Structures are given as C-alpha cells and as structure tokens.
Amino acid sequence: MGKTASIEVRKLAEGDLSWVLPMDEGSFPLAWKKETFLEELSGRLAHYYGLFEGSTPFAYGGFWLVAGEAQIMRLAVDPGRRGEKKGLFLVASLIEKARELGAKEVTLEVREHNLPARKTYEHLGFLSCGKRPHYYADSGEDAVFMRLLLTNM
C-alpha cells in the first residue's frame, strides 16, 4: 500500500521527529518524549510509518510485531485533518504493513469513551475482546482491547 491517490505511506526515520513530536503533543494527554520515539524507531520489533500528501505529513502510527501479533502502539492524525477519514486510511495502512511482515492478527487498546476511534476500528473488522480497567494513567479511564484476525481476510 505504498501510494493511493496522492497519499504516500513511508517508514519513519529520526528526521521525521520534527513533525511527529508536535503532532503527538497535540494528540495525547501524555505525549511521548523524543527519547521514547528514538527507542521505538531503533527497536527491531517496532515498525512506524508516516502518511504524506506530497511532502506534507499528516499522520503517523506504528506497531510492534511479536510472534505473529502486530500490537498497535501509537496512532495520530494532525488535529486539523481529523474528520477526513485519514485515521481510517492510517489504520488500514498499518494492517497492510503488518500483513506484509507476516502478522496473523492486529491488536490495540482504545479509550472506552473514544467512540469515533472505536467506530473506525470496528469498520475495519476489529472486535472488542475485553477491557483493561484503569489503563490510562492520565485519567484512569478503561481501555477496550480490540483484535483483528488477518487469517480470514
């Protein structure tokens, strides 16, 4: 899924942190530090990608691939681009990348009250498998654990 229309999916590198860090800060109550992203980008299990229109980045996401399971770790869409279904494209791109790398399933956690995100994941075939009580440190909110089996697709 390299290019579709004018959207390019590209593996992230350290130089991309100049736009990833501000986007992360604008997307999460507990933003990751630069050191965290550097560790993620250099980890052999981690796979992070950015979405670009031309040279303009507008989203990023990544997963860890362990024993056939791609665990989505982080997803963010530029706040000014939300509502354009870019998140749907981002998650679909990550699913495709995970499949290419041999994943048999994709899992993630999502805030229980983040209904737009949950609807996006359900649209892509994810099923709710349970809750992780008090998962989010900033609010104590529960996480919904979701899973997508790739073997049936």
Sequence and secondary structure as in RCSB ss.txt:
>XXXX:A:sequence
MGKTASIEVRKLAEGDLSWVLPMDEGSFPLAWKKETFLEELSGRLAHYYGLFEGSTPFAYGGFWLVAGEAQIMRL
AVDPGRRGEKKGLFLVASLIEKARELGAKEVTLEVREHNLPARKTYEHLGFLSCGKRPHYYADSGEDAVFMRLLL
TNM
>XXXX:A:secstr
  EETTEEEEE  GGGHHHHHHHHHTT SS   HHHHHHHHH SSEEEEEEEETTEEEEEEEEEEETTEEEEEEE
EE GGGTTSSHHHHHHHHHHHHHHHTT SEEEEEEETT HHHHHHHHHTT EEEEEETT  TTT   EEEEEEES
TT 
